[in-house]
């Protein structure tokens, strides 16, 4: 996403639009930093379950992970960020 926004900023001839895109890029970067920060703990805590799910992903074996409030917000934020990134890409 970073490179997509940067290339759009570089091609932008309108300074107002370029400023808006730059703000959007900063917003994405901050959101990604928050998501990473809040998902580091469960990635460590559930590393065995995640590895098993990765290896057995084709079998349909799904593990349920219990997330705290911050982790759940981070997951939902990642989903929202993904949707926004897809909208910008199209």
C-alpha positions as CSV (number, residue, x, y, z in Angstrom):
1,X,0.0,0.0,0.0
2,X,2.8,2.3,0.8
3,X,4.3,2.1,-2.7
4,X,0.9,2.5,-4.3
5,X,0.2,5.7,-2.4
6,X,3.7,7.0,-2.9
7,X,3.4,6.5,-6.7
8,X,0.1,8.3,-6.7
9,X,1.6,11.1,-4.7
10,X,4.6,11.3,-7.1
11,X,2.3,11.5,-10.1
12,X,-0.1,14.0,-8.6
13,X,0.0,17.4,-10.2
14,X,-2.5,19.0,-7.8
15,X,-0.8,20.0,-4.5
16,X,-4.1,19.8,-2.6
17,X,-4.7,16.2,-3.8
18,X,-1.0,15.3,-3.1
19,X,-1.4,16.6,0.5
20,X,-4.5,14.5,1.0
21,X,-2.8,11.4,-0.3
22,X,0.2,12.2,2.0
23,X,-2.1,12.4,5.0
24,X,-3.7,9.2,3.9
25,X,-0.3,7.5,3.7
26,X,0.6,8.7,7.2
27,X,-2.8,7.5,8.5
28,X,-2.2,4.0,7.0
29,X,1.3,3.9,8.5
30,X,0.0,4.7,11.9
31,X,-2.8,2.2,11.7
32,X,-0.4,-0.5,10.6
33,X,1.9,0.3,13.5
34,X,-1.0,0.0,16.0
35,X,-2.1,-3.3,14.4
36,X,1.4,-4.7,14.6
37,X,1.9,-3.6,18.2
38,X,-1.4,-5.2,19.3
39,X,-0.9,-8.4,17.4
40,X,2.7,-9.2,18.6
41,X,1.5,-10.7,21.9
42,X,-1.1,-13.1,20.5
43,X,1.3,-14.2,17.7
44,X,3.8,-15.2,20.5
45,X,1.1,-16.6,22.8
46,X,-0.6,-18.7,20.1
47,X,2.5,-19.5,18.0
48,X,2.0,-23.3,18.3
49,X,-1.7,-23.1,17.3
50,X,-0.9,-20.7,14.4
51,X,1.8,-23.0,13.1
52,X,-0.5,-26.0,13.3
53,X,-3.2,-24.1,11.5
54,X,-0.7,-23.1,8.8
55,X,0.4,-26.6,8.3
56,X,-3.1,-28.1,8.4
57,X,-4.8,-25.3,6.6
58,X,-6.0,-27.5,3.8
59,X,-7.7,-30.0,6.1
60,X,-10.1,-27.4,7.4
61,X,-8.9,-27.8,11.0
62,X,-9.6,-24.4,12.6
63,X,-8.3,-23.3,16.0
64,X,-10.2,-20.7,17.9
65,X,-8.1,-18.1,19.6
66,X,-9.2,-16.0,22.5
67,X,-8.2,-12.4,22.0
68,X,-8.2,-9.6,24.5
69,X,-10.0,-6.3,23.7
70,X,-6.9,-4.6,22.2
71,X,-6.1,-7.7,20.0
72,X,-9.7,-7.9,18.8
73,X,-9.6,-4.2,17.8
74,X,-6.3,-4.8,16.0
75,X,-7.8,-7.7,14.0
76,X,-10.9,-5.6,13.1
77,X,-8.7,-2.7,12.2
78,X,-6.6,-4.9,9.9
79,X,-9.8,-6.0,8.1
80,X,-10.9,-2.4,7.7
81,X,-7.5,-1.4,6.5
82,X,-7.5,-4.2,4.0
83,X,-10.9,-3.1,2.6
84,X,-9.7,0.5,2.4
85,X,-6.5,-0.5,0.6
86,X,-8.5,-2.6,-1.9
87,X,-10.8,0.4,-2.6
88,X,-7.8,2.6,-3.2
89,X,-6.1,0.1,-5.5
90,X,-9.1,-0.1,-7.8
